[in-house]
Amino acid sequence: MSHAGTRTPDEELSQFRVRGEIPVPVLINWLTAAAIPLLTFFAWRAVRQDSAALVPTFLTISAVLLGVNALLYFVLGNQTLQRRGFIVLIIALFTFLAIRAVEDGSAIIWLFAYPPIIFYISQARVGVIACVGGIAGLILLFSPLGDALFNSPYSTSFRISMIIVLSFEMVSCYILDQSRRRSKLGLLRLAAEFEHAAKHDALTGLANRREAVEQLENEFQRYRRTQRPFSVLLMDIDLFKSINDTYGHQAGDELIVLVAQCLREQCRRVDTPARWGGEEFLVLLPETGSTDALQTANRIRCAIESASVTVDNRTVGATVSIGVGTIQGDESIDRLLQRTDEALYRAKEGGRNLALPAGN
């Protein structure tokens, strides 16, 4: 469990989907399901039209390979392999359609399906590289060198229009894709901030009571499975009302923040320090027995005692009383918290600035 104050990096957020967004593997499967019968149909037409044997053979092989790529995904579940295999196959297919002038040259129009697909299923950088490479390849095909190599049947006006319109589409797809990615990232960042706010205290940045209860329940369920004990610290700032009355509420707030900072510094990464309410704090110590828990409590207590804040040129310090409870047998969380709270009360009654273990 990480301490409060951490945020999810944009790189991690971008891996998540927003509601309504089509997952890339699903989209590729849909496109594959649509492409296989289309390729089969055009292969059949090529045979009927007595086209060169290369055309129906290539179209048929492309359909088969797309099917194999989809089957490998279903078997292996490897999204990267599926995406890369699909990209390689459609690049080869569109290149063949353009060079061979399939369907009397009209099949080259399928190139317009390439930019939106490549930008959606790939990173923006990959999409830009693929589109720039595609335009460069098209210009080469329409150049005198392309005519000499492939004897393309396209007219001059068609070539000019094709390059201009396809370039316009690629630029438009890039702009729209960037807008989509920014909007998605903004939504995910906002959702992460709302989630963080729902689980953390606004003043201290520590986990709030709701999050602490959830983590307690998770640790309790782990204890029931593994029988590895966990401990809880309940602590209260001593004479907090007097501090507020003497120095003002600003001093009280700064002391609460000071205690929270000490908890972060003294707790392990696996621990969960939380603001339990007001000037009261809770610390969940996973896989920690009573002896280690009491040592941790005293270390925290000493760290807080030695710290201070400055308010209106006056140094203000605080101490805490701590109850230390360790899960026992088949007791419930409520019973553990009750025993720990009783230990906290005894620490208060015993002179404050104490850490006492809970009784049975």
C-alpha positions in Angstrom: 0.0 0.0 0.0 1.5 3.3 -1.0 1.4 6.4 1.1 -1.0 9.2 0.4 0.1 11.9 -1.9 1.1 9.7 -4.8 -0.5 10.2 -8.2 -0.9 7.9 -11.1 1.5 8.9 -13.9 0.0 9.8 -17.3 1.9 6.9 -18.9 0.0 4.5 -16.6 -3.3 6.2 -17.0 -3.1 6.0 -20.8 -3.2 2.2 -20.5 -6.7 2.3 -19.1 -9.9 2.6 -21.1 -12.7 5.0 -20.6 -16.3 3.8 -20.7 -17.5 3.3 -24.3 -14.0 3.0 -25.8 -13.6 0.0 -28.1 -10.7 -2.2 -26.9 -8.0 -2.6 -29.6 -8.1 -6.4 -29.6 -11.8 -6.3 -30.1 -11.6 -3.8 -32.9 -8.9 -5.9 -34.6 -11.1 -9.0 -34.3 -14.0 -7.1 -35.8 -11.9 -5.8 -38.7 -10.5 -9.3 -39.3 -14.0 -10.8 -39.3 -15.1 -8.2 -41.9 -11.9 -8.5 -44.0 -11.8 -12.3 -44.4 -15.2 -12.6 -46.4 -14.3 -9.4 -48.4 -11.0 -10.8 -49.4 -12.5 -14.1 -50.2 -15.2 -12.4 -52.4 -12.6 -10.3 -54.3 -10.4 -13.4 -54.8 -13.4 -15.2 -56.3 -14.1 -12.2 -58.5 -10.5 -12.2 -59.7 -10.8 -15.8 -60.7 -14.1 -15.1 -62.5 -12.5 -12.2 -64.4 -9.6 -14.4 -65.4 -7.1 -12.1 -63.6 -3.5 -13.2 -63.1 -3.3 -16.1 -60.7 -1.2 -14.0 -58.3 -4.2 -11.8 -57.4 -6.6 -14.4 -56.1 -3.7 -16.3 -54.5 -2.4 -13.3 -52.6 -5.9 -12.3 -51.5 -6.7 -15.8 -50.3 -3.4 -16.1 -48.4 -4.0 -12.7 -46.8 -7.5 -13.9 -45.6 -5.9 -17.0 -44.2 -3.1 -15.2 -42.4 -5.6 -12.7 -40.9 -7.6 -15.7 -39.6 -4.4 -17.3 -38.2 -3.5 -14.0 -36.5 -6.9 -13.9 -34.8 -6.6 -17.6 -33.8 -3.2 -17.0 -32.3 -4.7 -14.2 -30.2 -7.5 -16.4 -28.9 -4.9 -19.1 -28.0 -2.1 -17.0 -26.6 -3.9 -13.8 -25.5 -0.9 -11.7 -26.6 -2.3 -8.3 -27.6 1.1 -7.0 -28.9 1.6 -9.9 -31.2 -2.0 -9.6 -32.5 -1.6 -5.9 -33.2 1.8 -6.1 -34.8 0.7 -9.1 -36.9 -2.4 -7.2 -38.1 -0.4 -4.1 -39.0 2.1 -6.1 -41.0 -0.6 -8.0 -42.9 -2.7 -4.9 -43.8 0.4 -3.0 -44.9 1.3 -5.9 -47.2 -2.3 -6.1 -48.4 -2.7 -2.4 -49.2 0.7 -2.3 -50.9 -0.3 -5.2 -53.1 -3.7 -3.6 -54.0 -2.0 -0.4 -55.0 0.9 -1.9 -57.0 -1.2 -4.6 -58.8 -4.1 -2.1 -59.5 -6.6 -4.8 -58.4 -10.2 -4.3 -59.5 -9.1 -2.2 -62.5 -7.2 0.1 -60.1 -10.2 0.9 -57.9 -8.9 -1.2 -55.0 -6.3 1.5 -54.2 -9.2 3.5 -52.6 -9.0 1.0 -49.7 -5.9 3.0 -48.7 -8.2 5.6 -47.1 -9.2 3.0 -44.5 -5.5 2.8 -43.4 -4.9 6.1 -41.4 -7.9 5.8 -39.0 -7.1 2.2 -38.2 -3.4 2.6 -37.7 -3.8 5.7 -35.4 -6.5 3.9 -33.3 -4.7 0.6 -32.7 -1.1 2.1 -32.4 0.7 4.8 -30.5 0.7 8.2 -32.2 4.4 7.9 -33.1 3.8 4.6 -34.9 0.8 6.1 -36.7 2.8 9.1 -37.9 5.7 6.9 -39.1 3.3 4.5 -40.9 1.4 7.3 -42.6 4.6 9.1 -43.7 5.9 5.9 -45.1 2.6 5.2 -46.8 2.6 8.6 -48.6 6.3 8.2 -49.6 5.5 4.8 -51.0 2.5 6.2 -52.9 4.6 9.0 -54.4 7.2 6.5 -55.5 4.5 4.3 -57.1 3.1 7.3 -59.0 6.6 8.5 -60.0 8.3 7.7 -63.4 10.3 5.1 -61.5 7.1 3.5 -60.3 5.8 3.4 -63.8 8.9 1.8 -65.0 8.8 -0.9 -62.3 5.1 -1.6 -62.0 3.5 0.0 -65.1 0.7 1.6 -63.0 -2.5 2.4 -65.0 -3.5 5.4 -62.9 -4.1 8.7 -64.7 -2.2 11.9 -63.8 -5.2 13.7 -62.4 -6.1 10.6 -60.2 -2.5 10.4 -58.9 -2.5 14.1 -57.9 -5.9 13.8 -56.3 -5.1 10.6 -54.5 -1.9 12.0 -52.9 -3.5 15.3 -51.9 -6.7 13.7 -50.5 -4.9 10.9 -48.7 -2.4 13.3 -47.2 -5.3 15.5 -46.0 -7.0 12.5 -44.4 -3.8 11.4 -42.6 -3.3 14.9 -41.2 -6.9 15.0 -40.1 -6.7 11.6 -38.5 -3.6 12.7 -36.6 -5.3 15.8 -35.3 -8.4 13.9 -34.3 -6.4 11.1 -32.7 -4.4 13.6 -30.6 -7.7 15.3 -29.5 -9.1 11.9 -28.6 -6.0 10.9 -26.6 -5.9 14.2 -24.7 -9.6 14.0 -23.9 -9.2 10.4 -22.7 -6.1 11.3 -20.6 -8.0 14.2 -19.1 -11.0 12.0 -18.1 -8.7 9.4 -16.6 -6.7 12.0 -14.7 -9.9 13.5 -13.4 -11.2 10.1 -12.4 -7.9 9.3 -10.6 -8.1 12.6 -8.7 -11.7 11.9 -7.6 -10.7 8.4 -6.5 -7.7 9.9 -4.6 -10.0 12.5 -2.9 -12.5 9.8 -2.0 -9.9 7.8 -0.2 -7.6 10.4 1.4 -7.9 13.2 3.9 -7.7 16.7 2.4 -5.6 18.2 5.2 -3.0 15.6 5.7 -3.0 13.5 2.5 -3.2 10.4 4.6 -5.8 7.7 4.0 -9.2 8.7 5.4 -11.3 6.6 7.7 -13.2 5.0 4.8 -10.0 3.8 3.1 -8.5 2.7 6.4 -11.6 0.5 7.1 -11.3 -1.0 3.6 -7.6 -1.8 4.2 -8.4 -3.2 7.6 -11.0 -5.6 6.0 -8.5 -6.6 3.3 -5.8 -7.4 6.0 -8.3 -9.2 8.1 -9.3 -11.5 5.2 -5.6 -12.2 4.5 -5.2 -13.0 8.2 -8.0 -15.5 8.0 -6.3 -17.2 5.0 -2.7 -17.2 6.2 -3.0 -16.8 10.0 -0.3 -14.2 9.8 -1.0 -11.5 12.5 -1.4 -7.8 11.9 -1.5 -4.9 14.4 -3.2 -1.6 14.7 -2.1 1.6 16.3 -4.7 4.1 17.5 -3.2 7.4 18.6 -4.5 10.7 19.8 -2.8 14.1 20.0 -2.6 14.9 23.7 -4.4 18.0 25.1 -5.4 19.0 21.5 -8.3 21.2 22.7 -5.9 23.2 24.9 -3.5 23.7 22.0 -6.4 25.0 19.9 -7.6 27.3 22.7 -4.0 28.6 23.4 -2.5 29.0 19.9 -5.5 28.9 17.6 -7.0 26.5 15.1 -4.2 27.2 12.6 -1.7 25.8 15.1 -3.9 22.8 15.6 -4.1 22.1 11.9 -0.3 22.4 11.5 0.2 19.9 14.3 -2.1 17.5 12.7 -0.1 17.9 9.5 3.1 17.5 11.5 1.9 14.2 13.0 0.9 13.0 9.5 4.4 13.7 8.2 6.0 11.9 11.1 3.8 8.9 10.4 4.8 8.8 6.8 8.5 9.0 7.8 8.3 6.3 10.4 6.0 3.8 8.7 6.9 1.2 6.1 5.6 1.3 2.6 3.3 -1.6 3.3 1.8 0.2 6.3 -1.4 2.3 6.1 -1.3 5.5 8.2 -4.7 7.1 8.3 -6.5 10.1 9.8 -9.1 8.3 11.8 -11.0 11.5 12.7 -10.2 14.9 14.2 -6.9 14.6 16.1 -7.0 10.8 16.1 -4.9 8.6 13.8 -4.8 4.9 13.0 -1.9 2.9 11.6 -2.4 -0.5 10.1 0.7 -2.7 10.4 0.4 -5.8 8.1 2.2 -9.0 9.3 3.3 -7.4 12.5 3.2 -9.1 15.9 2.6 -7.3 19.2 6.3 -6.8 20.1 7.2 -5.2 16.8 4.0 -3.2 16.8 4.9 -1.7 20.3 8.4 -0.8 19.1 6.9 0.9 16.1 4.5 2.8 18.3 7.2 4.1 20.6 9.4 5.1 17.6 6.5 7.1 16.2 5.8 8.6 19.6 9.4 9.7 20.1 9.5 11.2 16.6 6.4 13.3 17.2 7.6 14.4 20.6 10.9 15.7 19.1 9.1 17.6 16.3 7.5 21.0 16.4 5.9 23.7 14.3 6.3 27.5 14.4 3.1 29.6 14.6 3.3 33.4 14.9 7.0 33.1 15.9 6.1 30.6 18.7 7.3 27.0 18.7 4.5 24.6 19.3 5.0 20.9 19.9 2.8 17.9 20.6 2.8 14.5 22.1 0.6 11.5 21.3 -0.8 8.6 23.3 -1.0 5.3 21.5 -2.9 2.1 21.9 -1.4 -1.0 20.3 -3.5 -3.9 19.3 -2.7 -7.2 17.6 -5.3 -9.5 16.1 -6.0 -12.6 18.2 -7.6 -15.9 17.4 -11.0 -15.5 15.7 -11.8 -12.0 17.1 -13.5 -9.5 14.8 -12.1 -6.2 13.6 -14.6 -4.4 15.8 -13.3 -6.3 18.9 -9.6 -5.5 17.9 -10.4 -1.8 17.5 -12.3 -1.9 20.9 -9.3 -3.4 22.7 -6.9 -1.0 21.0 -9.1 2.0 21.9 -9.2 0.8 25.5 -5.4 0.7 25.5 -5.3 4.3 24.1 -7.7 5.4 26.9 -5.3 3.8 29.5 -2.4 5.6 28.0 -4.3 8.9 28.4 -5.2 8.1 31.9 -1.6 7.0 32.7 -0.1 10.4 32.0 -0.2 10.7 28.2 2.8 10.4 25.8 2.6 6.7 26.3 2.3 3.6 24.0 0.5 0.8 25.8 -0.5 -2.7 24.4 -4.1 -3.8 24.4 -5.3 -6.3 26.9 -7.1 -9.5 26.0 
